[in-house]
């Protein structure tokens, strides 16, 4: 991923959540900040689609600055992981706890996603 994606919030009152995504230095993956929801889902899905097309065995998603991922965003991640070729996986680092719980509840057997808290 060479291009940062960004949807800024619309202001403080009645604000629209934003999502910023930047390439990781030195490894295949991205660092995201903000929220994954209705207004930012297109960015999230574009990032995941690009990750599926890459050929690295591991694609890192650094989510320590992501505060929320809705169930549709979790589903997009599970769908993308299901389209990875054998042996490839997403390593999701420090996601919001709700994302971990959603993945465990709805996609417990998805082997293409490894969640780490460190």
MOPAC internal coordinates of N, CA, C and O (Angstrom, degrees):
PM7 1SCF
backbone

  N    0.0000 0     0.00 0     0.00 0    0    0    0
  C    1.4424 1     0.00 0     0.00 0    1    0    0
  C    1.5111 1   108.40 1     0.00 0    2    1    0
  O    1.2310 1   120.27 1   -59.01 1    3    2    1
  N    1.2994 1   117.10 1   120.99 1    3    2    1
  C    1.4528 1   121.09 1  -177.42 1    5    3    2
  C    1.5151 1   113.40 1  -107.53 1    6    5    3
  O    1.2310 1   119.45 1   162.59 1    7    6    5
  N    1.3123 1   118.66 1   -17.41 1    7    6    5
  C    1.4486 1   121.85 1  -173.69 1    9    7    6
  C    1.5131 1   110.83 1  -111.32 1   10    9    7
  O    1.2310 1   119.56 1   -54.10 1   11   10    9
  N    1.3341 1   118.45 1   125.90 1   11   10    9
  C    1.4590 1   119.16 1   174.52 1   13   11   10
  C    1.5216 1   109.45 1   -72.65 1   14   13   11
  O    1.2310 1   121.09 1   -40.21 1   15   14   13
  N    1.3163 1   115.51 1   139.79 1   15   14   13
  C    1.4522 1   121.92 1   174.98 1   17   15   14
  C    1.5189 1   107.36 1  -104.04 1   18   17   15
  O    1.2310 1   120.47 1   -33.97 1   19   18   17
  N    1.3221 1   116.71 1   146.03 1   19   18   17
  C    1.4559 1   118.29 1   177.91 1   21   19   18
  C    1.5157 1   110.43 1  -156.73 1   22   21   19
  O    1.2310 1   121.36 1   -47.36 1   23   22   21
  N    1.3267 1   115.01 1   132.64 1   23   22   21
  C    1.4555 1   122.34 1   168.82 1   25   23   22
  C    1.5121 1   105.40 1  -125.76 1   26   25   23
  O    1.2310 1   119.72 1   -74.71 1   27   26   25
  N    1.3324 1   118.14 1   105.29 1   27   26   25
  C    1.4558 1   120.26 1  -177.89 1   29   27   26
  C    1.5183 1   111.19 1   -74.38 1   30   29   27
  O    1.2310 1   120.91 1   -23.27 1   31   30   29
  N    1.3197 1   115.87 1   156.73 1   31   30   29
  C    1.4512 1   120.80 1   172.41 1   33   31   30
  C    1.5190 1   109.59 1   -64.81 1   34   33   31
  O    1.2310 1   120.34 1   -22.39 1   35   34   33
  N    1.3239 1   116.95 1   157.61 1   35   34   33
  C    1.4631 1   121.26 1  -174.31 1   37   35   34
  C    1.5217 1   113.48 1   -90.57 1   38   37   35
  O    1.2310 1   119.17 1  -175.87 1   39   38   37
  N    1.2963 1   119.19 1     4.13 1   39   38   37
  C    1.4537 1   121.28 1  -179.04 1   41   39   38
  C    1.5115 1   109.53 1   133.18 1   42   41   39
  O    1.2310 1   120.36 1     0.01 1   43   42   41
  N    1.3110 1   116.92 1  -179.99 1   43   42   41
  C    1.4514 1   119.10 1  -173.65 1   45   43   42
  C    1.5243 1   113.44 1   -83.78 1   46   45   43
  O    1.2310 1   118.16 1   147.18 1   47   46   45
  N    1.2883 1   121.12 1   -32.82 1   47   46   45
  C    1.4550 1   122.22 1  -178.55 1   49   47   46
  C    1.5192 1   109.28 1  -100.13 1   50   49   47
  O    1.2310 1   120.32 1   -56.85 1   51   50   49
  N    1.3419 1   117.00 1   123.15 1   51   50   49
  C    1.4455 1   120.26 1  -176.79 1   53   51   50
  C    1.5198 1   111.60 1    64.24 1   54   53   51
  O    1.2310 1   121.07 1  -147.16 1   55   54   53
  N    1.3143 1   115.57 1    32.84 1   55   54   53
  C    1.4596 1   119.76 1  -172.76 1   57   55   54
  C    1.5213 1   111.92 1   -70.02 1   58   57   55
  O    1.2310 1   121.75 1   -27.12 1   59   58   57
  N    1.2997 1   114.25 1   152.88 1   59   58   57
  C    1.4570 1   123.19 1   175.18 1   61   59   58
  C    1.5166 1   106.84 1   -97.35 1   62   61   59
  O    1.2310 1   119.65 1   -50.92 1   63   62   61
  N    1.3419 1   118.26 1   129.08 1   63   62   61
  C    1.4641 1   119.31 1   178.79 1   65   63   62
  C    1.5179 1   111.47 1   -59.25 1   66   65   63
  O    1.2310 1   120.62 1   -32.45 1   67   66   65
  N    1.3024 1   116.42 1   147.55 1   67   66   65
  C    1.4536 1   121.60 1   179.49 1   69   67   66
  C    1.5158 1   111.55 1  -114.74 1   70   69   67
  O    1.2310 1   121.04 1   -14.70 1   71   70   69
  N    1.3157 1   115.62 1   165.30 1   71   70   69
  C    1.4602 1   122.43 1   176.23 1   73   71   70
  C    1.5179 1   108.02 1  -144.10 1   74   73   71
  O    1.2310 1   120.98 1   -54.26 1   75   74   73
  N    1.3241 1   115.72 1   125.74 1   75   74   73
  C    1.4622 1   121.73 1   174.82 1   77   75   74
  C    1.5158 1   107.93 1  -115.92 1   78   77   75
  O    1.2310 1   120.45 1   -42.62 1   79   78   77
  N    1.3205 1   116.74 1   137.38 1   79   78   77
  C    1.4590 1   122.07 1  -178.46 1   81   79   78
  C    1.5186 1   108.41 1  -134.94 1   82   81   79
  O    1.2310 1   120.97 1   -52.65 1   83   82   81
  N    1.3350 1   115.74 1   127.35 1   83   82   81
  C    1.4610 1   121.69 1  -177.99 1   85   83   82
  C    1.5240 1   110.26 1  -130.21 1   86   85   83
  O    1.2310 1   120.01 1   -32.43 1   87   86   85
  N    1.3211 1   117.59 1   147.57 1   87   86   85
  C    1.4719 1   120.66 1   177.44 1   89   87   86
  C    1.5273 1   110.74 1   -62.85 1   90   89   87
  O    1.2310 1   120.74 1   -34.18 1   91   90   89
  N    1.3215 1   116.20 1   145.82 1   91   90   89
  C    1.4595 1   121.16 1   173.48 1   93   91   90
  C    1.5219 1   109.08 1   -80.37 1   94   93   91
  O    1.2310 1   120.92 1   -36.33 1   95   94   93
  N    1.2997 1   115.85 1   143.67 1   95   94   93
  C    1.4679 1   120.75 1   177.10 1   97   95   94
  C    1.5258 1   108.87 1   -82.15 1   98   97   95
  O    1.2310 1   120.50 1   -51.73 1   99   98   97
  N    1.3066 1   116.65 1   128.27 1   99   98   97
  C    1.4537 1   120.93 1   172.40 1  101   99   98
  C    1.5117 1   116.63 1    83.22 1  102  101   99
  O    1.2310 1   119.39 1  -179.04 1  103  102  101
  N    1.3155 1   118.77 1     0.96 1  103  102  101
  C    1.4603 1   120.29 1   177.47 1  105  103  102
  C    1.5172 1   109.39 1  -155.32 1  106  105  103
  O    1.2310 1   121.04 1   -18.69 1  107  106  105
  N    1.2926 1   115.62 1   161.31 1  107  106  105
  C    1.4541 1   121.67 1  -179.59 1  109  107  106
  C    1.5224 1   109.38 1   -77.66 1  110  109  107
  O    1.2310 1   120.60 1   -61.61 1  111  110  109
  N    1.3223 1   116.46 1   118.39 1  111  110  109
  C    1.4516 1   119.50 1   179.00 1  113  111  110
  C    1.5104 1   112.45 1   153.05 1  114  113  111
  O    1.2310 1   121.40 1     6.67 1  115  114  113
  N    1.3257 1   114.92 1  -173.33 1  115  114  113
  C    1.4612 1   121.74 1  -177.43 1  117  115  114
  C    1.5252 1   110.97 1  -137.58 1  118  117  115
  O    1.2310 1   122.08 1   -21.51 1  119  118  117
  N    1.3182 1   113.63 1   158.49 1  119  118  117
  C    1.4602 1   122.80 1   170.89 1  121  119  118
  C    1.5235 1   105.87 1  -113.56 1  122  121  119
  O    1.2310 1   120.73 1   -51.65 1  123  122  121
  N    1.3164 1   116.22 1   128.35 1  123  122  121
  C    1.4647 1   120.83 1  -178.64 1  125  123  122
  C    1.5214 1   109.84 1  -118.08 1  126  125  123
  O    1.2310 1   121.44 1   -28.28 1  127  126  125
  N    1.3367 1   114.85 1   151.72 1  127  126  125
  C    1.4614 1   121.68 1   176.87 1  129  127  126
  C    1.5182 1   107.83 1  -142.85 1  130  129  127
  O    1.2310 1   121.04 1   -43.02 1  131  130  129
  N    1.3241 1   115.61 1   136.98 1  131  130  129
  C    1.4624 1   120.65 1   178.58 1  133  131  130
  C    1.5080 1   111.26 1   120.23 1  134  133  131
  O    1.2310 1   121.16 1    40.81 1  135  134  133
  N    1.3266 1   115.39 1  -139.19 1  135  134  133
  C    1.4582 1   121.83 1  -177.34 1  137  135  134
  C    1.5180 1   110.72 1  -131.50 1  138  137  135
  O    1.2310 1   121.00 1   -32.67 1  139  138  137
  N    1.3339 1   115.70 1   147.33 1  139  138  137
  C    1.4622 1   121.44 1   172.05 1  141  139  138
  C    1.5216 1   106.17 1  -107.92 1  142  141  139
  O    1.2310 1   121.09 1   -68.51 1  143  142  141
  N    1.3051 1   115.52 1   111.49 1  143  142  141
  C    1.4573 1   121.91 1  -179.47 1  145  143  142
  C    1.5127 1   109.57 1  -153.73 1  146  145  143
  O    1.2310 1   120.79 1    18.38 1  147  146  145
  N    1.3090 1   116.09 1  -161.62 1  147  146  145
  C    1.4579 1   121.66 1  -175.50 1  149  147  146
  C    1.5267 1   112.74 1   -55.56 1  150  149  147
  O    1.2310 1   120.03 1   135.40 1  151  150  149
  N    1.3269 1   117.55 1   -44.60 1  151  150  149
  C    1.4719 1   120.24 1  -175.54 1  153  151  150
  C    1.5205 1   113.59 1   -78.03 1  154  153  151
  O    1.2310 1   119.81 1   163.96 1  155  154  153
  N    1.3254 1   117.96 1   -16.04 1  155  154  153
  C    1.4623 1   120.61 1  -177.07 1  157  155  154
  C    1.5272 1   112.76 1  -117.97 1  158  157  155
  O    1.2310 1   120.05 1  -178.77 1  159  158  157
  N    1.3118 1   117.50 1     1.23 1  159  158  157
  C    1.4706 1   120.57 1  -174.42 1  161  159  158
  C    1.5270 1   112.52 1   -60.76 1  162  161  159
  O    1.2310 1   119.48 1   143.79 1  163  162  161
  N    1.3270 1   118.61 1   -36.21 1  163  162  161
  C    1.4659 1   120.24 1  -179.20 1  165  163  162
  C    1.5351 1   111.17 1   -60.67 1  166  165  163
  O    1.2310 1   120.30 1   140.87 1  167  166  165
  N    1.3179 1   117.03 1   -39.13 1  167  166  165
  C    1.4686 1   120.75 1   177.02 1  169  167  166
  C    1.5230 1   109.84 1   -64.18 1  170  169  167
  O    1.2310 1   120.40 1   131.53 1  171  170  169
  N    1.3266 1   116.84 1   -48.47 1  171  170  169
  C    1.4599 1   122.77 1  -179.40 1  173  171  170
  C    1.5287 1   110.67 1   -57.64 1  174  173  171
  O    1.2310 1   120.56 1   133.35 1  175  174  173
  N    1.3178 1   116.54 1   -46.65 1  175  174  173
  C    1.4618 1   120.49 1  -179.17 1  177  175  174
  C    1.5261 1   111.58 1   -66.92 1  178  177  175
  O    1.2310 1   119.89 1   144.43 1  179  178  177
  N    1.3352 1   117.82 1   -35.57 1  179  178  177
  C    1.4664 1   120.62 1   176.93 1  181  179  178
  C    1.5279 1   110.92 1   -65.52 1  182  181  179
  O    1.2310 1   120.35 1   139.34 1  183  182  181
  N    1.3169 1   116.94 1   -40.66 1  183  182  181
  C    1.4661 1   121.43 1   177.81 1  185  183  182
  C    1.5224 1   109.94 1   -62.26 1  186  185  183
  O    1.2310 1   120.67 1   133.96 1  187  186  185
  N    1.3312 1   116.33 1   -46.04 1  187  186  185
  C    1.4632 1   120.31 1  -179.26 1  189  187  186
  C    1.5245 1   111.61 1   -65.66 1  190  189  187
  O    1.2310 1   120.44 1   140.61 1  191  190  189
  N    1.3110 1   116.76 1   -39.39 1  191  190  189
  C    1.4718 1   120.55 1   178.58 1  193  191  190
  C    1.5274 1   110.53 1   -63.20 1  194  193  191
  O    1.2310 1   120.43 1   137.68 1  195  194  193
  N    1.3151 1   116.79 1   -42.32 1  195  194  193
  C    1.4608 1   120.60 1   177.49 1  197  195  194
  C    1.5304 1   110.56 1   -63.21 1  198  197  195
  O    1.2310 1   120.64 1   141.17 1  199  198  197
  N    1.3281 1   116.38 1   -38.83 1  199  198  197
  C    1.4671 1   120.81 1   179.00 1  201  199  198
  C    1.5279 1   111.10 1   -64.24 1  202  201  199
  O    1.2310 1   120.13 1   140.33 1  203  202  201
  N    1.3091 1   117.36 1   -39.67 1  203  202  201
  C    1.4646 1   120.89 1   179.08 1  205  203  202
  C    1.5298 1   110.29 1   -62.77 1  206  205  203
  O    1.2310 1   120.13 1   143.23 1  207  206  205
  N    1.3167 1   117.35 1   -36.77 1  207  206  205
  C    1.4675 1   121.58 1  -178.45 1  209  207  206
  C    1.5339 1   112.86 1   -74.57 1  210  209  207
  O    1.2310 1   119.94 1   158.59 1  211  210  209
  N    1.3223 1   117.71 1   -21.41 1  211  210  209
  C    1.4641 1   119.88 1   179.46 1  213  211  210
  C    1.5275 1   109.75 1   -70.69 1  214  213  211
  O    1.2310 1   120.59 1   -15.73 1  215  214  213
  N    1.3280 1   116.47 1   164.27 1  215  214  213
  C    1.4588 1   118.93 1  -174.95 1  217  215  214
  C    1.5310 1   114.66 1  -111.20 1  218  217  215
  O    1.2310 1   119.83 1  -171.79 1  219  218  217
  N    1.3135 1   117.92 1     8.21 1  219  218  217
  C    1.4668 1   120.02 1   178.28 1  221  219  218
  C    1.5261 1   110.31 1   -73.50 1  222  221  219
  O    1.2310 1   121.22 1   -32.66 1  223  222  221
  N    1.3433 1   115.27 1   147.34 1  223  222  221
  C    1.4670 1   119.84 1   179.55 1  225  223  222
  C    1.5165 1   112.27 1   -66.85 1  226  225  223
  O    1.2310 1   120.53 1   146.52 1  227  226  225
  N    1.3315 1   116.59 1   -33.48 1  227  226  225
  C    1.4652 1   121.57 1  -178.24 1  229  227  226
  C    1.5234 1   108.84 1  -124.99 1  230  229  227
  O    1.2310 1   121.12 1   -47.78 1  231  230  229
  N    1.3238 1   115.46 1   132.22 1  231  230  229
  C    1.4600 1   121.56 1   176.02 1  233  231  230
  C    1.5251 1   106.52 1  -122.27 1  234  233  231
  O    1.2310 1   120.60 1   -60.70 1  235  234  233
  N    1.3379 1   116.45 1   119.30 1  235  234  233
  C    1.4606 1   121.74 1  -174.72 1  237  235  234
  C    1.5284 1   111.24 1   -90.08 1  238  237  235
  O    1.2310 1   121.46 1   -44.69 1  239  238  237
  N    1.3195 1   114.81 1   135.31 1  239  238  237
  C    1.4601 1   122.35 1   173.31 1  241  239  238
  C    1.5190 1   106.73 1  -118.90 1  242  241  239
  O    1.2310 1   120.17 1   -79.43 1  243  242  241
  N    1.3181 1   117.28 1   100.57 1  243  242  241
  C    1.4697 1   122.89 1   179.18 1  245  243  242
  C    1.5246 1   107.36 1   -85.59 1  246  245  243
  O    1.2310 1   120.79 1   -71.29 1  247  246  245
  N    1.3393 1   116.10 1   108.71 1  247  246  245
  C    1.4665 1   121.06 1  -172.96 1  249  247  246
  C    1.5254 1   113.24 1  -116.47 1  250  249  247
  O    1.2310 1   119.76 1  -158.85 1  251  250  249
  N    1.3209 1   118.06 1    21.15 1  251  250  249
  C    1.4657 1   119.76 1  -177.10 1  253  251  250
  C    1.5297 1   112.49 1   -63.47 1  254  253  251
  O    1.2310 1   119.54 1   156.94 1  255  254  253
  N    1.3210 1   118.48 1   -23.06 1  255  254  253
  C    1.4637 1   121.49 1   178.46 1  257  255  254
  C    1.5265 1   112.67 1  -102.16 1  258  257  255
  O    1.2310 1   120.35 1  -166.88 1  259  258  257
  N    1.3274 1   116.93 1    13.12 1  259  258  257
  C    1.4617 1   121.66 1   174.87 1  261  259  258
  C    1.5225 1   107.00 1   -94.25 1  262  261  259
  O    1.2310 1   120.62 1   -53.49 1  263  262  261
  N    1.3166 1   116.42 1   126.51 1  263  262  261
  C    1.4632 1   120.52 1  -176.23 1  265  263  262
  C    1.5177 1   113.47 1   -94.96 1  266  265  263
  O    1.2310 1   119.95 1   161.23 1  267  266  265
  N    1.3373 1   117.70 1   -18.77 1  267  266  265
  C    1.4633 1   120.04 1  -175.96 1  269  267  266
  C    1.5213 1   109.69 1  -159.46 1  270  269  267
  O    1.2310 1   120.64 1   -41.95 1  271  270  269
  N    1.3362 1   116.39 1   138.05 1  271  270  269
  C    1.4644 1   123.23 1   170.51 1  273  271  270
  C    1.5182 1   106.21 1  -132.06 1  274  273  271
  O    1.2310 1   120.36 1   -61.36 1  275  274  273
  N    1.3374 1   116.92 1   118.64 1  275  274  273
  C    1.4681 1   119.01 1   179.91 1  277  275  274
  C    1.5248 1   110.15 1   -74.47 1  278  277  275
  O    1.2310 1   120.74 1    -8.26 1  279  278  277
  N    1.3282 1   116.19 1   171.74 1  279  278  277
  C    1.4625 1   120.54 1  -175.48 1  281  279  278
  C    1.5290 1   111.45 1   -63.77 1  282  281  279
  O    1.2310 1   119.72 1   147.52 1  283  282  281
  N    1.3107 1   118.13 1   -32.48 1  283  282  281
  C    1.4657 1   120.07 1   176.93 1  285  283  282
  C    1.5293 1   110.71 1   -66.93 1  286  285  283
  O    1.2310 1   119.97 1   143.43 1  287  286  285
  N    1.3257 1   117.66 1   -36.57 1  287  286  285
  C    1.4590 1   121.18 1   175.73 1  289  287  286
  C    1.5197 1   111.32 1   -66.51 1  290  289  287
  O    1.2310 1   120.57 1   140.95 1  291  290  289
  N    1.3368 1   116.51 1   -39.05 1  291  290  289
  C    1.4661 1   120.64 1   175.55 1  293  291  290
  C    1.5203 1   110.05 1   -64.75 1  294  293  291
  O    1.2310 1   120.64 1   139.50 1  295  294  293
  N    1.3283 1   116.38 1   -40.50 1  295  294  293
  C    1.4580 1   120.67 1   178.22 1  297  295  294
  C    1.5144 1   112.31 1   -64.35 1  298  297  295
  O    1.2310 1   120.44 1   142.08 1  299  298  297
  N    1.3313 1   116.77 1   -37.92 1  299  298  297
  C    1.4636 1   120.66 1   177.18 1  301  299  298
  C    1.5306 1   110.25 1   -63.28 1  302  301  299
  O    1.2310 1   120.18 1   140.58 1  303  302  301
  N    1.3350 1   117.26 1   -39.42 1  303  302  301
  C    1.4586 1   121.40 1   177.10 1  305  303  302
  C    1.5253 1   110.33 1   -64.61 1  306  305  303
  O    1.2310 1   120.13 1   133.58 1  307  306  305
  N    1.3257 1   117.36 1   -46.42 1  307  306  305
  C    1.4666 1   120.94 1   179.29 1  309  307  306
  C    1.5243 1   111.08 1   -62.63 1  310  309  307
  O    1.2310 1   120.16 1   139.59 1  311  310  309
  N    1.3245 1   117.30 1   -40.41 1  311  310  309
  C    1.4679 1   121.06 1   178.31 1  313  311  310
  C    1.5264 1   110.83 1   -63.83 1  314  313  311
  O    1.2310 1   120.52 1   134.84 1  315  314  313
  N    1.3194 1   116.62 1   -45.16 1  315  314  313
  C    1.4654 1   120.42 1   179.06 1  317  315  314
  C    1.5245 1   110.53 1   -62.15 1  318  317  315
  O    1.2310 1   120.27 1   137.71 1  319  318  317
  N    1.3272 1   117.08 1   -42.29 1  319  318  317
  C    1.4655 1   120.99 1   179.00 1  321  319  318
  C    1.5294 1   110.35 1   -62.92 1  322  321  319
  O    1.2310 1   120.31 1   144.46 1  323  322  321
  N    1.3143 1   117.01 1   -35.54 1  323  322  321
  C    1.4562 1   120.72 1   178.26 1  325  323  322
  C    1.5168 1   113.00 1   -68.03 1  326  325  323
  O    1.2310 1   119.93 1   160.11 1  327  326  325
  N    1.3225 1   117.74 1   -19.89 1  327  326  325
  C    1.4601 1   121.80 1   179.27 1  329  327  326
  C    1.5248 1   113.37 1   -94.41 1  330  329  327
  O    1.2310 1   120.38 1   177.76 1  331  330  329
  N    1.3307 1   116.88 1    -2.24 1  331  330  329
  C    1.4604 1   119.94 1   176.52 1  333  331  330
  C    1.5279 1   109.57 1   -71.05 1  334  333  331
  O    1.2310 1   120.81 1   -35.57 1  335  334  333
  N    1.3225 1   116.06 1   144.43 1  335  334  333
  C    1.4583 1   119.34 1   177.18 1  337  335  334
  C    1.5223 1   109.24 1   -72.04 1  338  337  335
  O    1.2310 1   120.94 1   -16.58 1  339  338  337
  N    1.3273 1   115.81 1   163.42 1  339  338  337
  C    1.4653 1   121.86 1  -176.48 1  341  339  338
  C    1.5192 1   112.65 1   -50.50 1  342  341  339
  O    1.2310 1   121.49 1   -44.95 1  343  342  341
  N    1.3148 1   114.76 1   135.05 1  343  342  341
  C    1.4523 1   121.18 1   176.85 1  345  343  342
  C    1.5166 1   115.03 1    86.86 1  346  345  343
  O    1.2310 1   119.94 1   165.95 1  347  346  345
  N    1.3236 1   117.73 1   -14.05 1  347  346  345
  C    1.4672 1   119.93 1   179.05 1  349  347  346
  C    1.5212 1   108.83 1   -88.15 1  350  349  347
  O    1.2310 1   120.93 1   -24.82 1  351  350  349
  N    1.3437 1   115.82 1   155.18 1  351  350  349
  C    1.4671 1   118.70 1   179.38 1  353  351  350
  C    1.5271 1   110.91 1  -158.85 1  354  353  351
  O    1.2310 1   122.03 1   -20.25 1  355  354  353
  N    1.3158 1   113.71 1   159.75 1  355  354  353
  C    1.4569 1   121.96 1   169.37 1  357  355  354
  C    1.5173 1   107.43 1   -93.88 1  358  357  355
  O    1.2310 1   120.21 1   -45.12 1  359  358  357
  N    1.3168 1   117.21 1   134.88 1  359  358  357
  C    1.4632 1   121.36 1   169.39 1  361  359  358
  C    1.5220 1   105.24 1  -108.00 1  362  361  359
  O    1.2310 1   121.31 1   -66.92 1  363  362  361
  N    1.3174 1   115.09 1   113.08 1  363  362  361
  C    1.4601 1   122.41 1  -177.24 1  365  363  362
  C    1.5181 1   107.14 1   -98.81 1  366  365  363
  O    1.2310 1   120.68 1   -68.29 1  367  366  365
  N    1.3231 1   116.31 1   111.71 1  367  366  365
  C    1.4671 1   121.23 1  -175.62 1  369  367  366
  C    1.5162 1   110.84 1   -99.51 1  370  369  367
  O    1.2310 1   120.97 1   -52.98 1  371  370  369
  N    1.3082 1   115.76 1   127.02 1  371  370  369
  C    1.4675 1   125.54 1   174.36 1  373  371  370
  C    1.5359 1   113.54 1    50.15 1  374  373  371
  O    1.2310 1   120.37 1  -124.66 1  375  374  373
  N    1.3241 1   116.90 1    55.34 1  375  374  373
  C    1.4722 1   119.14 1   178.14 1  377  375  374
  C    1.5262 1   110.80 1   -77.12 1  378  377  375
  O    1.2310 1   120.20 1   -13.97 1  379  378  377
  N    1.3281 1   117.22 1   166.03 1  379  378  377
  C    1.4663 1   119.50 1   172.52 1  381  379  378
  C    1.5314 1   108.91 1   -59.41 1  382  381  379
  O    1.2310 1   120.34 1   -34.36 1  383  382  381
  N    1.3162 1   116.95 1   145.64 1  383  382  381
  C    1.4666 1   120.72 1  -176.26 1  385  383  382
  C    1.5315 1   112.14 1   -59.77 1  386  385  383
  O    1.2310 1   120.05 1   147.78 1  387  386  385
  N    1.3187 1   117.51 1   -32.22 1  387  386  385
  C    1.4646 1   120.01 1   178.84 1  389  387  386
  C    1.5292 1   111.34 1   -64.20 1  390  389  387
  O    1.2310 1   119.61 1   146.07 1  391  390  389
  N    1.3171 1   118.34 1   -33.93 1  391  390  389
  C    1.4627 1   120.63 1   177.71 1  393  391  390
  C    1.5183 1   109.97 1   -66.66 1  394  393  391
  O    1.2310 1   120.16 1   135.51 1  395  394  393
  N    1.3212 1   117.30 1   -44.49 1  395  394  393
  C    1.4779 1   120.68 1   177.24 1  397  395  394
  C    1.5180 1   110.47 1   -57.18 1  398  397  395
  O    1.2310 1   120.63 1   132.55 1  399  398  397
  N    1.3254 1   116.41 1   -47.45 1  399  398  397
  C    1.4718 1   120.37 1  -178.61 1  401  399  398
  C    1.5210 1   111.33 1   -63.98 1  402  401  399
  O    1.2310 1   120.16 1   138.17 1  403  402  401
  N    1.3270 1   117.29 1   -41.83 1  403  402  401
  C    1.4665 1   121.13 1  -179.91 1  405  403  402
  C    1.5193 1   110.77 1   -63.33 1  406  405  403
  O    1.2310 1   120.10 1   135.13 1  407  406  405
  N    1.3126 1   117.41 1   -44.87 1  407  406  405
  C    1.4632 1   120.58 1   178.40 1  409  407  406
  C    1.5233 1   110.78 1   -62.54 1  410  409  407
  O    1.2310 1   120.08 1   136.55 1  411  410  409
  N    1.3361 1   117.45 1   -43.45 1  411  410  409
  C    1.4679 1   121.08 1   179.46 1  413  411  410
  C    1.5225 1   111.62 1   -63.92 1  414  413  411
  O    1.2310 1   120.33 1   142.82 1  415  414  413
  N    1.3129 1   116.97 1   -37.18 1  415  414  413
  C    1.4634 1   121.41 1  -176.87 1  417  415  414
  C    1.5197 1   112.52 1   -77.51 1  418  417  415
  O    1.2310 1   120.11 1   132.96 1  419  418  417
  N    1.3325 1   117.40 1   -47.04 1  419  418  417
  C    1.4602 1   120.75 1  -171.76 1  421  419  418
  C    1.5285 1   114.57 1   -97.49 1  422  421  419
  O    1.2310 1   120.11 1   154.57 1  423  422  421
  N    1.3302 1   117.39 1   -25.43 1  423  422  421
  C    1.4613 1   121.37 1  -179.12 1  425  423  422
  C    1.5300 1   110.20 1  -133.25 1  426  425  423
  O    1.2310 1   119.89 1  -122.76 1  427  426  425
  N    1.3320 1   117.82 1    57.24 1  427  426  425
  C    1.4711 1   119.88 1  -173.92 1  429  427  426
  C    1.5327 1   113.97 1   -67.38 1  430  429  427
  O    1.2310 1   119.90 1   156.57 1  431  430  429
  N    1.3120 1   117.80 1   -23.43 1  431  430  429
  C    1.4636 1   120.78 1  -176.56 1  433  431  430
  C    1.5226 1   113.31 1  -101.81 1  434  433  431
  O    1.2310 1   120.03 1  -166.74 1  435  434  433
  N    1.3220 1   117.55 1    13.26 1  435  434  433
  C    1.4549 1   121.16 1  -178.41 1  437  435  434
  C    1.5251 1   108.99 1   -76.17 1  438  437  435
  O    1.2310 1   120.58 1   -76.04 1  439  438  437
  N    1.3206 1   116.51 1   103.96 1  439  438  437
  C    1.4647 1   121.05 1  -175.50 1  441  439  438
  C    1.5233 1   112.73 1   -80.97 1  442  441  439
  O    1.2310 1   119.69 1   169.44 1  443  442  441
  N    1.3078 1   118.19 1   -10.56 1  443  442  441
  C    1.4572 1   121.20 1  -178.52 1  445  443  442
  C    1.5208 1   113.73 1   -84.10 1  446  445  443
  O    1.2310 1   119.97 1  -175.51 1  447  446  445
  N    1.3406 1   117.67 1     4.49 1  447  446  445
  C    1.4636 1   121.45 1  -179.70 1  449  447  446
  C    1.5217 1   109.36 1  -126.59 1  450  449  447
  O    1.2310 1   120.85 1   -56.29 1  451  450  449
  N    1.3103 1   115.99 1   123.71 1  451  450  449
  C    1.4578 1   122.05 1   174.06 1  453  451  450
  C    1.5273 1   107.21 1  -116.07 1  454  453  451
  O    1.2310 1   120.35 1   -57.90 1  455  454  453
  N    1.3287 1   116.94 1   122.10 1  455  454  453
  C    1.4535 1   121.56 1  -179.04 1  457  455  454
  C    1.5295 1   109.01 1  -103.66 1  458  457  455
  O    1.2310 1   121.05 1   -51.30 1  459  458  457
  N    1.3334 1   115.61 1   128.70 1  459  458  457
  C    1.4696 1   119.84 1   177.46 1  461  459  458
  C    1.5286 1   108.52 1  -123.88 1  462  461  459
  O    1.2310 1   121.08 1   -29.73 1  463  462  461
  N    1.3177 1   115.54 1   150.27 1  463  462  461
  C    1.4574 1   120.44 1   179.13 1  465  463  462
  C    1.5151 1   111.87 1  -103.70 1  466  465  463
  O    1.2310 1   119.99 1  -177.89 1  467  466  465
  N    1.3235 1   117.62 1     2.11 1  467  466  465
  C    1.4656 1   119.94 1  -179.35 1  469  467  466
  C    1.5105 1   110.66 1  -114.89 1  470  469  467
  O    1.2310 1   120.10 1   180.00 1  471  470  469

